[in-house]
Amino acid sequence: MKTTLQVLVIAFDESTLPKVAQTLEETNSLPSLSPRLSVEWTTAVGLQNAIVALDHQQFNCLILTGNSTAPSLQLLRELQAHATAVPIILVLDQIDADISDNWLEVGIWEVLGQAEMTSRLLARLLRCVTRLHQSEQQMVLMERHLYLNEQNLQRQAEVITVQTQQIQQLNSQLSEAAQLKSQFLATVSHELRTPMNAVIGFSQLLLRNNSREPLNTQQRSMAERILSNAQHLLEIINEMLNYTKLEAGQLRMQPQVLNLTHLIHAIGQDLQEVAQRKQLQLEIDAELRDPYIVSDPTWLQQVVLQLISNALKFTPSGRVQVSIQESEDSLTLVVKDTGIGIQPTELEHIFEPFRQIDQTTTRQHRGLGMGLALAGALVRKMRGTITVDSLVGQGSTFRVRLPRQGFASEFESTSATHSTLISA
């Protein structure tokens, strides 16, 4: 691609113009220059004409020509003010080294004598000017690109700032809503717990009636149903209370050295009646080489009880297997059932509160979906992990991994002001 170089020849002595014009003509005819570069020039006599030309056109190079008297420094400054960063070549009749050095120091690009100004030398200088011009164009493009990028980044930063503020506001609202929800659940649970205990107590008194007029079969059946349903409601209330306490940080751990084998066998014995009532096999394999773990007995009991109860609840036929896998630094509780399984879309939400495995309006299993949420939260508080694998129609496997010495540093008596899990 051929480049056209615009040159302004400024003459302070008109007699010097022909020599410069002739040299420029010869320069355009040079074979080494013409394929890539052509020179177009404009002439201006005197400073005022030069300023007019500079104000109306953009030039790539200025050639100042005159007799042996060089233009003044003030004149040079005026030219530079109208042609910022444009290379200036000074051509004089005669020059000496001192004059040349002085002008180079104040911004003149090159100082030539007319005798040494040949077409080849001028072509060489103009090629340098061309490279400088191209570099300047690239610099302008880069500066423009940088400016646009800076503007774009600034706009993005403003958008991010607004979005961050919106997210912070939303987080604040969500936090406030979660706090209000917890307060509401705690208040409702407390308000329901007292009358529910009264219902349970009166039902038990009715069933223990030893008066002369005992309950007939129908009355006893009704009293038993009242007691059973009241106890179930109390379990739900206690689950909500425990979860809200855990969320609020009101439950403090009391770590002790526990025998996990004994704990699981005790819970298994308590739940055998439930399994037999549903004609399920509850298999416990908890014999360990080293069954000891440092943890909170109430929390750990709640987790084990919830997982086994949940497996029995959602297993219509077959078996529930409970086992423990041990390693040097951890124990893993495994509860496997042959129950209804869990839909893949529900697996990632299974440990969230108010999530039920059976969400249909005709679901057969009672509850609010707080049990697994509480179990998951307790496991995390005990510095463990809880996972689940499940296939619909084939069953589920829950795994709880707990560190053996996760709370060894906290194994000491705690304050008497701590809160504990509520049980029915």
Order of alpha helices (4+ residues) and beta strands (2+ residues): beta-alpha-beta-alpha-beta-alpha-beta-alpha-beta-alpha-alpha-beta-alpha-beta-beta-alpha-beta-beta-alpha-alpha-beta-beta
